[in-house]
Amino acid sequence: MPKYTFKCESGHTVQKIVSAKVREIECNHEGCTNSMCRQPPRLQQSDVEETIDKYFGTKQRPDQKDVVQQRRDEFYWTVEVPRLVNSGTYTVETMLEMGWIYLDVKNQVQINNKPPNKR
């Protein structure tokens, strides 16, 4: 059974779980003889949160987009870049231009495995 809000002419309000067929109830406040009428539902303004995992009830955080982007950047630089460099598909000039590799002080080629903001 649903929960409804009832209000009497005196201004008393109460919420009760009753059948959907019930339109009026007696006011239970002391000294009040009015009947209470069922009020239409009010939609309350609230923040919309997307449920990411419906089984555990995990909600999306306000900074979720930033967190996901950071994870993508980390994965790209720690997993994808070494794979791309070791594939042999790209020239040294292209890899230098993309920032995937760099030359150290001994002039040896090193793989960049950190995102640019963490170097």
Backbone hydrogen bonds, N-H to C=O, Kabsch-Sander energy under -0.5 kcal/mol:
donor,donor_aa,acceptor,acceptor_aa,energy
4,Y,2,P,-0.5
4,Y,16,K,-3.1
6,F,14,V,-3.4
7,K,37,C,-2.3
8,C,12,H,-2.1
11,G,8,C,-1.6
14,V,6,F,-2.3
16,K,4,Y,-2.5
18,V,2,P,-1.6
18,V,16,K,-0.8
22,V,19,S,-1.2
25,I,36,M,-2.1
27,C,34,N,-1.8
32,C,29,H,-1.7
36,M,25,I,-3.9
37,C,7,K,-2.6
38,R,23,R,-2.4
39,Q,5,T,-3.2
43,L,41,P,-0.5
44,Q,42,R,-0.6
49,E,47,D,-0.5
52,I,50,E,-0.7
52,I,58,T,-2.1
53,D,58,T,-1.2
54,K,52,I,-0.5
57,G,53,D,-1.6
58,T,53,D,-1.2
60,Q,50,E,-1.5
64,Q,61,R,-1.9
67,V,63,D,-2.0
68,V,64,Q,-2.7
69,Q,65,K,-2.3
70,Q,66,D,-2.3
71,R,67,V,-2.2
72,R,68,V,-2.3
73,D,69,Q,-2.5
74,E,70,Q,-2.6
75,F,71,R,-2.6
76,Y,72,R,-2.7
77,W,73,D,-2.5
78,T,74,E,-2.5
79,V,75,F,-2.5
80,E,75,F,-1.5
81,V,76,Y,-2.7
83,R,79,V,-1.4
84,L,80,E,-2.8
85,V,81,V,-2.7
86,N,82,P,-2.4
87,S,83,R,-0.9
88,G,84,L,-0.5
88,G,85,V,-0.9
89,T,84,L,-0.5
95,M,91,T,-2.4
96,L,92,V,-2.5
97,E,93,E,-2.5
98,M,94,T,-2.4
99,G,95,M,-0.7
99,G,96,L,-0.5
100,W,95,M,-2.0
101,I,95,M,-1.1
102,Y,110,Q,-2.4
104,D,102,Y,-0.5
104,D,108,Q,-2.5
107,N,104,D,-2.0
110,Q,102,Y,-3.2
112,N,100,W,-3.2
113,N,111,I,-0.7
118,K,115,P,-2.3
119,R,116,P,-1.0
